[in-house]
């Protein structure tokens, strides 16, 4: 038996047993990704209270997140529901 065969078999087995990349990411990483995408999809200047406007001031209560009705971007990881997290993992 050649050495390369043993190494090749071990590598093939490790590849088959590897966990998919999407399952390796933590819940926190996925939640942060959803928040980044939500903010990026917002077309205005102030999606979140911690965002800054064109003049460099914090948006605070002027943010879309803080105003009732209308668009409500996800600004914090806690805004991402467990159902959204499970759907993203699929």
Secondary structure, 3 states (H helix, E strand, C coil): CCHHHHHHHHHHHHHHHCCCHHHHCCHHHHHHHHHHHHHHHCCCCCCCCCCECCCCCECHHHCCCCCCCCCCCCCCHHHCCHHHHHHHHC
